[in-house]
Amino acid sequence: MRRSLTLLLAGGLAAAPLAVPAPASATTSTAAVPNAATVARSKPFSSFKISVEHTGRTKRGGKITYYVRAKNLGPYYADYYWMGGEVPKGVVPKLRWGGPKGTKCTWEGRWFWCWGPLRLEKGKTDWLKFQLTLKKGTKGTATARVGVMSFDVDQGMQNIDEEELKRLGIKGYYWLKKVNTRIVSPPRRPGRSWSPPPPVKTYNPPASHEESNKKKDT
């Protein structure tokens, strides 16, 4: 149920352009209904503060590592939220990830989302780390939008089936930070001024923490 709902909600977000919300505020969407118009802003059950560490420069065909932290600012605990976001274009359709015990992930299209088994109390922080590999032909700048997607699901609604969730159009919010990684190619005749990017250490979580893109269209 939780995994299939993740794909449903991610599909809803992908149907409309995303904007990066300002700190301590959220963009609202009726993400359970893919063609629904964006609804008016309102205060979510839980707000999040997002911090991101990521690879700033990498070589063509190289790796990019993201370390995302999300602090629940309240006013209530969060139990229907996902961490991850929109990965860059031009990446190999397989990545490695790490998170707290019990975390599960799914990846479809450019949307990679993970969720844990426990609720996040006000003032507590959750985290996610994942590493992508660029395709050798990818050039320029690799842009990702990472953070949190959260939904205001009342008690007693957790076991509603997908069709009912679509009909209800559950109110959702997301906090995404845009982060860029410069893809560096060596010049034909490297001079003294040429400085290659530092090597990115390979991330080696447990073998079970490897996710493949279901659509393989990145």
Secondary structure as GFF3:
##gff-version 3
##sequence-region A 1 218
A	DSSP	alpha_helix	2	14	.	.	.	ID=ss1
A	DSSP	beta_strand	27	29	.	.	.	ID=ss2
A	DSSP	beta_strand	46	54	.	.	.	ID=ss3
A	DSSP	beta_strand	57	59	.	.	.	ID=ss4
A	DSSP	beta_strand	63	75	.	.	.	ID=ss5
A	DSSP	beta_strand	81	86	.	.	.	ID=ss6
A	DSSP	beta_strand	94	98	.	.	.	ID=ss7
A	DSSP	beta_strand	104	108	.	.	.	ID=ss8
A	DSSP	beta_strand	111	115	.	.	.	ID=ss9
A	DSSP	beta_strand	125	133	.	.	.	ID=ss10
A	DSSP	beta_strand	141	151	.	.	.	ID=ss11
A	DSSP	alpha_helix	162	168	.	.	.	ID=ss12
A	DSSP	beta_strand	172	184	.	.	.	ID=ss13
A	DSSP	beta_strand	210	212	.	.	.	ID=ss14
###
